[in-house]
Amino acid sequence: MASDGLRTEAIWLDGTLVPYDEAKVHVLSHSLHYGLAVFEGMRCYRCEDGRSAIFRCREHLRRLFDSARILEMAIPYSLEELAQACAEVVRVNGLAECYLRPLAFYGEGEMGLAARSNKVRVAVAVWPWGAYLGADSLRKGVRLKTSSFVRFHHNSFMSYAKASGNYINSILAAYEARRNGYDEALMLDVNGFVAEGSGENIFVVRDGVVRTPPLTSILPGITRDAVMKILADASVPVLEQLFPRDALYIADEAFMTGTAAEVTPVREVDDRPLEAEVPGPITRRVQEIFGAALHGRDPRYRQWLCYV
Ligand code: PPE
C-alpha cells in the first residue's frame, strides 16, 4: 500500500518542470485546509518494443476534468497540455515503469469556505510503485473485511469526482481493515449493497457470469471499464448490478480492479475463503489479457496506450 519512495529528479508544477525539492506549496494553500482538490492515478508500463506507454492517459485526464467540473474548479490547462506534461515527466525522470499522480488544487491567498479567488495549481509527479495490496497479492489474492465505514452518499460527496476529500472515507476504512489484519476494506453503500474497496472497484463471478456494482456510489474506474471491455470481447457475460455482501460469500471468484491494484484476486471475504482456487479461471484470464494490453502485446487494445 505504501509507495516505495517518492524521490525523483523532477515534478511538473504549474507549467514547468521543477527539481523534486522545489516542488513545494504554502501552508495556507486552500486545498490543504478543506480537502478540495482533484487528482488522478495512472501507470506507465514498458512495452514489448522497449517503449514506455501510459495506460489510458487521456481517459484519466478526461476524468480529472470531469472531477474538476463537478467541483466547479477551472483547470488552467487543456487536456492535451496535461497529456504532454504526463509524458514529459515520465521521460525526464527516466522511469520505464511508474505511477503518475496529476493533482489540481487551490493555492494560497484567500481563506474561508466560499473563497473563489485562489489560483488553481496543477502538479504531475511520478514514482515507482509495486503491487498495491502487497507483494504476493496479484498471485495469491487478498483478504477483505466488510468495513464499518459506509461508502458516502452520492448527495454528500460525489463519487464521479476523484476528489481528495472523498478519500477520508476510504482512508478510515483502509486503516480499520489493516489494523485488524486484513488486506483491504470492502465498502458497502448507504443501502447496504456492495460498493467498492477503499481504492479499487470490485467484481464477483458465479457460474461463469461476472457482476460489478453499477455507477451509483462508486468511482467510475478506468480499469473497471477496461476489464468490462476485455470480458465482453472474450464473450464472458458481465452485468452491472447491485448485490449484497453474501453474493461474495457464495462467489466462485472475485477480484478487485484499479490503476494501483491492477487486477487483484480476492481470496477471502469476512474470514470466509472463496470456493475456487485463487486466482480462479476467469480472474486469471482477465489478468492475462489485461497484462498483455498494458504491455502492448494485444493489438486489440493498443489504442489504450499513450507512448511517452
Ligand atoms: N475506486 C476508488 C475509490 C479508487 O480510489 C480507485 C483508484 C478505483 C476505484 C479504481 O479506479 P481506476 O484506477 O480508474 O481503475 N484508486 C487510485 C488510488 C490509489 C492510491 O492509494 O492513491 C489508483 O488505483 O490509482
Residues whose N, C-alpha, C, O or C-beta is under 5 A from the ligand:
A	BS01	PPE	G41 E196 G197 S198 G199 E200 N201 L219 P220 G221 I222 T223 R224 T257 G258 T259 A260 A261
